[in-house]
Every structure is written in structure tokens, then in C-alpha cells.
Amino acid sequence: MEKNMAEEKQSNRSRVLHLLKYLYEFSDEENQKTIAQLIQELSDNDLKGNRVTIRHDIDMMVEEGFDIVINEGSPGTFYWGTKTDLETPELKLLIDAVSSSRFISESKSQELISKLIKLAGITDGEKLAARIYTVNKMKAHNQQIYMIVDIIDRKRSCRLCYGNCRTCSVYSSYSAVLQKERTN
């Protein structure tokens, strides 16, 4: 009997977490989800749920402060509200800045852009993704940009060496810091 109760608790947790993740990733104001769709999503992932449990789970999420919007005009439909404080035009500006930045490598740019697109939600994210132009842009090949930014941030000041940095003492101490960071 205790085993069944433990399994049921785990199933309930899994259901709530799956609903939370599903609403976050696949819903917005233009892509609202019905209870029937949520039941189907749970069923597709071998989780159990019905109208009552799902409604209870949604109410619990709202009480806990998650931005789940319950559409009063269309009972039984829900969506994740605001995913970020940034508005779509602000996200577009950030995406353009990352895309055009020469010091961020192509792979890091794509990684950052995909994260920014996720913040926009499904509908706006698709619109943002369709407007990204990265053809023939000069990009750095340095894949360690995050590590460099972190090192500079921790040092709070740095000296820049222009010209042949391999002979510069700053370069060798900087390289030593990078080597130390790689091993940690």
C-alpha cells in the first residue's frame, strides 16, 4: 500500500512538472491549450490526468506564482503568460546585436540567438527566427568568448595589448589565466 502511495505521489509530481514544461514551451496567447489537449499530451507521455486533476494542477501553479493565464472568455483554456520582461522589439534588437557582433563566434551567436528566440514565445519566436540574416558576416573564431568575458569581469580591469601580443607580457599572463581556467 505504501508503495502505491509513493508511486502515485511520483506520478502526480511528474504530471505537474510535465504540464508546467509543456505550457511554458508550447503555449502563448495565440497558442492556448485546452484541457483536452493537456490530457492528450499527458497520455502521449504515459502520464495520467483528467479534467479535475488538470484544473487542480493549473490552479496550484497559479497560486505558486507561475504566470499561467486562465482564459475566462473560453473556459478550460490556458497559456503561459509573459516569459520575459523584454518585449519583442527589444528581443529583436538583442538578436540583431548578437548576429552582427564580430567578436562572438558563429556557433556562440546561434546559441545565444536561439535562447533569445525562446524568450519570445512560440508565435513571436517564429517571427523573430524568420527575420534573422547571418549571411556572409565576419565572425570571430574564438570559441572561448564566455570564459574571456568572465575573466575580464572578475579582474574588473584589464590592459589591452595592440600589435604583436605574443611578445607582450600581458598576453602571457592572460594565457596563463586561460590555461588555469581550462583545468578547473
VEXLUM-496646 format. One record per residue: residue in three letters; x, y, z of N, C-alpha, C in turn; residue number from 1. Coordinates in steps of 0.05 Angstrom, whole numbers, plus 5000, padded with zeros to 4 digits. Layout:
("Ala" (X Y Z) (X Y Z) (X Y Z) NUM)
...
//
This chain:
("Met" (5017 4976 5000) (5000 5000 5000) (5017 5025 5000) 1)
("Glu" (5039 5025 5017) (5057 5048 5017) (5070 5051 4990) 2)
("Lys" (5076 5029 4977) (5089 5031 4951) (5071 5044 4931) 3)
("Asn" (5045 5038 4931) (5025 5050 4913) (5023 5080 4918) 4)
("Met" (5023 5088 4944) (5021 5116 4950) (5046 5131 4941) 5)
("Ala" (5069 5119 4944) (5094 5132 4935) (5094 5134 4904) 6)
("Glu" (5085 5114 4891) (5083 5115 4861) (5063 5136 4852) 7)
("Glu" (5041 5139 4866) (5021 5159 4859) (5031 5187 4864) 8)
("Lys" (5046 5191 4886) (5058 5217 4891) (5078 5224 4869) 9)
("Gln" (5094 5205 4861) (5114 5210 4840) (5100 5216 4813) 10)
("Ser" (5078 5201 4808) (5063 5206 4784) (5051 5234 4783) 11)
("Asn" (5040 5242 4807) (5029 5269 4809) (5050 5290 4804) 12)
("Arg" (5073 5287 4816) (5095 5306 4812) (5103 5307 4782) 13)
("Ser" (5106 5284 4770) (5113 5283 4742) (5093 5296 4725) 14)
("Arg" (5067 5292 4731) (5046 5304 4716) (5047 5335 4718) 15)
("Val" (5050 5345 4742) (5051 5374 4746) (5075 5386 4732) 16)
("Leu" (5098 5374 4735) (5122 5384 4722) (5120 5383 4691) 17)
("His" (5108 5361 4681) (5105 5359 4652) (5086 5380 4642) 18)
("Leu" (5064 5385 4656) (5045 5405 4648) (5058 5433 4648) 19)
("Leu" (5073 5438 4668) (5087 5464 4671) (5106 5468 4647) 20)
("Lys" (5122 5448 4642) (5141 5449 4620) (5127 5452 4593) 21)
("Tyr" (5106 5437 4589) (5091 5437 4564) (5078 5465 4559) 22)
("Leu" (5066 5476 4580) (5054 5502 4577) (5075 5524 4572) 23)
("Tyr" (5098 5522 4585) (5119 5541 4581) (5130 5540 4552) 24)
("Glu" (5134 5516 4542) (5147 5513 4516) (5128 5516 4492) 25)
("Phe" (5103 5508 4496) (5085 5506 4473) (5060 5523 4474) 26)
("Ser" (5058 5542 4493) (5034 5558 4494) (5041 5588 4497) 27)
("Asp" (5024 5604 4486) (5025 5633 4490) (4997 5643 4484) 28)
("Glu" (4994 5669 4483) (4967 5680 4480) (4954 5671 4454) 29)
("Glu" (4970 5667 4433) (4960 5658 4407) (4959 5628 4404) 30)
("Asn" (4971 5614 4423) (4971 5584 4422) (4962 5573 4449) 31)
("Gln" (4937 5579 4455) (4926 5570 4481) (4920 5540 4480) 32)
("Lys" (4922 5528 4503) (4918 5499 4504) (4892 5493 4520) 33)
("Thr" (4877 5474 4510) (4852 5465 4523) (4858 5442 4542) 34)
("Ile" (4840 5437 4560) (4843 5414 4578) (4845 5388 4562) 35)
("Ala" (4830 5386 4540) (4831 5362 4523) (4859 5359 4511) 36)
("Gln" (4871 5381 4503) (4899 5379 4492) (4919 5371 4514) 37)
("Leu" (4915 5382 4538) (4932 5375 4560) (4930 5346 4568) 38)
("Ile" (4905 5336 4568) (4900 5307 4574) (4915 5290 4553) 39)
("Gln" (4912 5298 4527) (4925 5283 4505) (4956 5284 4508) 40)
("Glu" (4966 5307 4515) (4995 5310 4519) (5005 5291 4542) 41)
("Leu" (4990 5291 4563) (4997 5273 4585) (4996 5244 4577) 42)
("Ser" (4975 5237 4563) (4971 5209 4553) (4994 5201 4534) 43)
("Asp" (5002 5219 4516) (5024 5214 4498) (5050 5209 4512) 44)
("Asn" (5052 5219 4537) (5077 5215 4552) (5073 5196 4576) 45)
("Asp" (5053 5179 4574) (5048 5158 4594) (5043 5169 4622) 46)
("Leu" (5029 5192 4623) (5021 5203 4648) (4991 5205 4649) 47)
("Lys" (4980 5203 4673) (4951 5203 4676) (4941 5230 4685) 48)
("Gly" (4918 5238 4675) (4906 5263 4683) (4878 5265 4672) 49)
("Asn" (4861 5279 4687) (4834 5283 4677) (4827 5313 4681) 50)
("Arg" (4803 5320 4674) (4795 5348 4676) (4799 5360 4704) 51)
("Val" (4791 5344 4724) (4792 5354 4751) (4821 5357 4761) 52)
("Thr" (4838 5336 4756) (4866 5338 4765) (4881 5360 4750) 53)
("Ile" (4876 5363 4724) (4890 5384 4709) (4881 5411 4719) 54)
("Arg" (4856 5415 4723) (4846 5441 4733) (4859 5447 4760) 55)
("His" (4860 5427 4777) (4872 5430 4804) (4902 5437 4801) 56)
("Asp" (4916 5423 4783) (4944 5428 4778) (4949 5457 4768) 57)
("Ile" (4932 5466 4750) (4935 5493 4739) (4930 5513 4761) 58)
("Asp" (4909 5509 4777) (4903 5527 4800) (4927 5528 4819) 59)
("Met" (4939 5505 4824) (4962 5504 4842) (4986 5520 4831) 60)
("Met" (4990 5517 4804) (5012 5532 4791) (5008 5562 4794) 61)
("Val" (4983 5570 4790) (4977 5599 4792) (4981 5609 4820) 62)
("Glu" (4972 5593 4840) (4976 5600 4868) (5005 5602 4875) 63)
("Glu" (5022 5586 4863) (5050 5586 4869) (5065 5608 4854) 64)
("Gly" (5051 5623 4838) (5063 5646 4825) (5071 5643 4796) 65)
("Phe" (5066 5620 4784) (5073 5616 4756) (5053 5632 4739) 66)
("Asp" (5063 5643 4717) (5046 5661 4701) (5030 5645 4681) 67)
("Ile" (5012 5629 4692) (4993 5613 4676) (4967 5630 4674) 68)
("Val" (4959 5636 4650) (4935 5652 4646) (4911 5633 4640) 69)
("Ile" (4890 5637 4656) (4866 5621 4652) (4847 5639 4636) 70)
("Asn" (4840 5631 4612) (4824 5647 4594) (4795 5645 4603) 71)
("Glu" (4785 5666 4615) (4757 5666 4625) (4737 5667 4602) 72)
("Gly" (4745 5678 4579) (4727 5680 4556) (4723 5653 4542) 73)
("Ser" (4741 5635 4546) (4740 5609 4534) (4747 5589 4556) 74)
("Pro" (4727 5581 4572) (4733 5563 4596) (4749 5538 4588) 75)
("Gly" (4767 5531 4605) (4783 5507 4600) (4806 5511 4582) 76)
("Thr" (4814 5537 4576) (4838 5541 4560) (4858 5557 4577) 77)
("Phe" (4883 5550 4572) (4905 5561 4588) (4929 5568 4571) 78)
("Tyr" (4945 5586 4580) (4971 5590 4566) (4990 5603 4586) 79)
("Trp" (5016 5601 4578) (5036 5613 4595) (5037 5643 4587) 80)
("Gly" (5036 5660 4607) (5035 5689 4602) (5062 5699 4593) 81)
("Thr" (5072 5718 4606) (5097 5731 4598) (5121 5714 4606) 82)
("Lys" (5138 5708 4586) (5162 5692 4591) (5185 5709 4600) 83)
("Thr" (5183 5735 4594) (5205 5753 4600) (5194 5781 4601) 84)
("Asp" (5210 5799 4614) (5202 5827 4615) (5209 5841 4589) 85)
("Leu" (5224 5828 4572) (5232 5840 4546) (5209 5838 4526) 86)
("Glu" (5204 5860 4512) (5184 5859 4491) (5196 5850 4465) 87)
("Thr" (5180 5841 4446) (5190 5830 4421) (5209 5849 4407) 88)
("Pro" (5204 5875 4404) (5223 5892 4391) (5250 5893 4406) 89)
("Glu" (5249 5892 4432) (5274 5892 4448) (5290 5866 4442) 90)
("Leu" (5276 5843 4441) (5289 5818 4434) (5301 5819 4406) 91)
("Lys" (5287 5831 4388) (5297 5834 4360) (5323 5851 4360) 92)
("Leu" (5324 5872 4376) (5348 5888 4377) (5371 5872 4388) 93)
("Leu" (5366 5856 4409) (5387 5839 4421) (5396 5818 4401) 94)
("Ile" (5378 5806 4387) (5385 5786 4366) (5402 5799 4345) 95)
("Asp" (5394 5822 4335) (5410 5836 4315) (5438 5843 4325) 96)
("Ala" (5440 5852 4350) (5466 5858 4362) (5484 5834 4363) 97)
("Val" (5473 5811 4372) (5488 5786 4374) (5496 5777 4345) 98)
("Ser" (5477 5778 4327) (5482 5770 4300) (5504 5786 4286) 99)
("Ser" (5504 5812 4291) (5523 5829 4277) (5549 5832 4292) 100)
("Ser" (5551 5823 4316) (5575 5825 4332) (5598 5809 4321) 101)
("Arg" (5620 5822 4316) (5643 5808 4304) (5659 5791 4324) 102)
("Phe" (5657 5798 4349) (5674 5784 4369) (5661 5759 4380) 103)
("Ile" (5636 5754 4373) (5623 5729 4381) (5623 5710 4358) 104)
("Ser" (5633 5686 4362) (5635 5666 4341) (5608 5659 4330) 105)
("Glu" (5608 5646 4307) (5583 5639 4293) (5567 5619 4311) 106)
("Ser" (5580 5599 4322) (5566 5579 4338) (5555 5592 4364) 107)
("Lys" (5571 5609 4377) (5561 5622 4401) (5538 5641 4394) 108)
("Ser" (5539 5654 4371) (5518 5672 4363) (5492 5656 4359) 109)
("Gln" (5494 5633 4346) (5470 5617 4342) (5458 5607 4368) 110)
("Glu" (5476 5600 4387) (5468 5591 4413) (5453 5613 4428) 111)
("Leu" (5464 5637 4428) (5451 5659 4442) (5425 5667 4428) 112)
("Ile" (5425 5667 4402) (5401 5675 4387) (5378 5655 4393) 113)
("Ser" (5384 5630 4394) (5363 5610 4399) (5352 5614 4427) 114)
("Lys" (5368 5621 4446) (5359 5627 4473) (5341 5651 4474) 115)
("Leu" (5348 5672 4459) (5332 5696 4458) (5305 5691 4444) 116)
("Ile" (5306 5675 4424) (5281 5668 4410) (5262 5653 4428) 117)
("Lys" (5272 5635 4445) (5255 5620 4464) (5241 5639 4483) 118)
("Leu" (5254 5661 4490) (5242 5680 4508) (5217 5694 4496) 119)
("Ala" (5216 5694 4470) (5194 5708 4457) (5168 5692 4456) 120)
("Gly" (5169 5667 4462) (5145 5650 4460) (5143 5638 4432) 121)
("Ile" (5123 5622 4427) (5121 5607 4402) (5117 5626 4378) 122)
("Thr" (5095 5641 4379) (5087 5657 4356) (5108 5679 4350) 123)
("Asp" (5115 5695 4370) (5135 5716 4365) (5163 5704 4359) 124)
("Gly" (5169 5681 4371) (5194 5668 4366) (5197 5659 4338) 125)
("Glu" (5176 5649 4326) (5176 5641 4298) (5180 5665 4280) 126)
("Lys" (5167 5687 4287) (5170 5712 4271) (5199 5722 4273) 127)
("Leu" (5211 5722 4297) (5238 5731 4301) (5258 5713 4285) 128)
("Ala" (5254 5687 4287) (5272 5668 4274) (5271 5672 4243) 129)
("Ala" (5248 5679 4233) (5245 5682 4204) (5260 5707 4194) 130)
("Arg" (5266 5726 4212) (5278 5751 4203) (5308 5753 4210) 131)
("Ile" (5321 5731 4215) (5349 5732 4222) (5365 5728 4196) 132)
("Tyr" (5383 5747 4192) (5401 5747 4168) (5429 5745 4178) 133)
("Thr" (5442 5723 4172) (5470 5719 4181) (5488 5712 4158) 134)
("Val" (5481 5719 4134) (5496 5711 4110) (5521 5728 4108) 135)
("Asn" (5544 5714 4104) (5570 5726 4099) (5578 5748 4119) 136)
("Lys" (5573 5743 4144) (5582 5762 4164) (5609 5753 4175) 137)
("Met" (5626 5772 4179) (5652 5765 4191) (5648 5760 4220) 138)
("Lys" (5657 5737 4229) (5654 5729 4257) (5681 5719 4268) 139)
("Ala" (5685 5723 4293) (5709 5712 4306) (5708 5682 4307) 140)
("His" (5731 5670 4309) (5733 5641 4311) (5738 5632 4340) 141)
("Asn" (5740 5651 4358) (5746 5645 4386) (5721 5634 4400) 142)
("Gln" (5722 5608 4407) (5700 5595 4420) (5700 5599 4450) 143)
("Gln" (5720 5614 4460) (5723 5617 4489) (5713 5645 4498) 144)
("Ile" (5695 5657 4483) (5687 5684 4489) (5674 5686 4517) 145)
("Tyr" (5659 5667 4525) (5646 5668 4552) (5667 5667 4574) 146)
("Met" (5687 5651 4570) (5708 5649 4590) (5724 5675 4591) 147)
("Ile" (5729 5687 4569) (5744 5712 4568) (5728 5734 4581) 148)
("Val" (5702 5736 4575) (5685 5756 4588) (5684 5752 4618) 149)
("Asp" (5682 5727 4627) (5682 5721 4655) (5708 5729 4669) 150)
("Ile" (5730 5723 4656) (5756 5731 4667) (5759 5761 4670) 151)
("Ile" (5751 5775 4649) (5752 5804 4649) (5734 5815 4671) 152)
("Asp" (5710 5803 4674) (5692 5812 4694) (5703 5808 4722) 153)
("Arg" (5716 5786 4727) (5728 5781 4754) (5751 5799 4759) 154)
("Lys" (5767 5806 4739) (5790 5823 4743) (5782 5852 4747) 155)
("Arg" (5759 5859 4736) (5748 5886 4738) (5764 5907 4722) 156)
("Ser" (5788 5900 4714) (5804 5917 4697) (5823 5900 4681) 157)
("Cys" (5831 5909 4658) (5850 5894 4642) (5865 5913 4625) 158)
("Arg" (5889 5905 4617) (5905 5920 4598) (5903 5907 4571) 159)
("Leu" (5899 5923 4551) (5898 5912 4524) (5925 5916 4510) 160)
("Cys" (5932 5897 4495) (5958 5897 4481) (5952 5898 4451) 161)
("Tyr" (5961 5919 4438) (5957 5922 4410) (5983 5915 4395) 162)
("Gly" (5981 5903 4373) (6005 5895 4358) (6011 5866 4363) 163)
("Asn" (6036 5859 4366) (6043 5831 4370) (6041 5823 4399) 164)
("Cys" (6019 5812 4406) (6013 5806 4434) (6029 5782 4444) 165)
("Arg" (6039 5766 4426) (6054 5742 4435) (6080 5750 4450) 166)
("Thr" (6089 5774 4444) (6114 5783 4457) (6107 5801 4481) 167)
("Cys" (6082 5806 4484) (6074 5824 4506) (6071 5809 4532) 168)
("Ser" (6079 5820 4554) (6077 5807 4580) (6048 5803 4588) 169)
("Val" (6031 5821 4580) (6002 5818 4586) (5991 5793 4574) 170)
("Tyr" (5999 5788 4549) (5989 5764 4534) (5997 5739 4549) 171)
("Ser" (6021 5737 4559) (6030 5712 4572) (6015 5708 4599) 172)
("Ser" (6011 5730 4613) (5996 5727 4639) (5967 5720 4633) 173)
("Tyr" (5956 5732 4612) (5928 5726 4604) (5925 5697 4595) 174)
("Ser" (5945 5688 4580) (5945 5660 4571) (5946 5641 4595) 175)
("Ala" (5962 5649 4615) (5965 5632 4639) (5938 5631 4654) 176)
("Val" (5924 5653 4655) (5897 5653 4668) (5878 5635 4652) 177)
("Leu" (5879 5637 4625) (5862 5620 4609) (5868 5591 4613) 178)
("Gln" (5894 5584 4614) (5902 5556 4619) (5892 5546 4646) 179)
("Lys" (5894 5563 4666) (5886 5556 4693) (5855 5551 4693) 180)
("Glu" (5840 5569 4679) (5811 5566 4677) (5803 5540 4664) 181)
("Arg" (5818 5532 4643) (5811 5508 4628) (5814 5483 4646) 182)
("Thr" (5834 5484 4663) (5839 5460 4680) (5819 5458 4703) 183)
("Asn" (5807 5480 4711) (5788 5480 4733) (5761 5472 4725) 184)
//
